[in-house]
Amino acid sequence: MLQDKLERINELRKQAMADPEFMKSAQAHADAIKHEYHPTPSTQRSKKPKTLSDIYKGYDFGI
């Protein structure tokens, strides 16, 4: 019984892999996932760490 189900699933998988519309849809889905989880570096903002002189600029400590 389990073997029959596995054979049926494998046959359906082979049919899907032979369908060009399915392959195009699968590729579009994979691209969408890649862009969702791995954004391109140009979309990420790089933050420059603040120096102490930047943080305390404009303060007069009376020294």
C-alpha positions as CSV (number, residue, x, y, z in Angstrom):
1,M,0.0,0.0,0.0
2,L,2.8,2.5,0.9
3,Q,4.7,1.4,-2.1
4,D,1.7,2.1,-4.4
5,K,1.4,5.6,-2.9
6,L,5.1,6.3,-3.5
7,E,4.9,5.1,-7.1
8,R,1.8,7.3,-7.7
9,I,3.6,10.4,-6.2
10,N,6.7,9.7,-8.2
11,E,4.6,9.5,-11.4
12,L,2.9,12.8,-10.6
13,R,6.3,14.3,-9.9
14,K,7.6,13.2,-13.3
15,Q,4.5,14.6,-15.1
16,A,5.0,17.9,-13.3
17,M,8.6,18.1,-14.3
18,A,7.8,17.5,-17.9
19,D,5.2,20.3,-18.0
20,P,6.9,23.6,-19.1
21,E,4.2,25.7,-17.5
22,F,4.9,24.1,-14.2
23,M,8.6,24.6,-14.6
24,K,8.2,28.3,-15.4
25,S,5.9,28.7,-12.4
26,A,8.4,26.9,-10.1
27,Q,11.3,29.0,-11.3
28,A,9.3,32.2,-10.7
29,H,8.5,31.0,-7.2
30,A,12.1,30.2,-6.5
31,D,13.2,33.6,-7.7
32,A,10.6,35.3,-5.4
33,I,11.8,33.3,-2.4
34,K,15.4,34.2,-3.2
35,H,14.6,37.9,-3.3
36,E,12.5,37.8,-0.2
37,Y,15.1,36.1,2.0
38,H,18.3,37.4,0.3
39,P,17.7,41.0,-0.7
40,T,20.2,42.5,-3.1
41,P,23.0,44.6,-1.5
42,S,21.8,47.8,-3.2
43,T,18.5,47.6,-1.3
44,Q,20.2,47.3,2.1
45,R,21.3,50.4,3.8
46,S,24.7,50.3,5.3
47,K,25.0,52.3,8.5
48,K,28.3,54.0,9.3
49,P,29.0,53.6,13.0
50,K,29.0,56.9,14.9
51,T,32.2,58.1,16.4
52,L,32.3,59.6,19.9
53,S,33.0,63.0,18.3
54,D,29.8,62.7,16.3
55,I,27.8,61.7,19.3
56,Y,29.0,64.6,21.5
57,K,29.2,67.3,18.8
58,G,27.6,70.5,20.0
59,Y,28.0,69.8,23.7
60,D,30.1,72.1,25.9
61,F,31.5,70.2,28.9
62,G,33.1,73.4,30.4
63,I,36.6,71.9,30.4
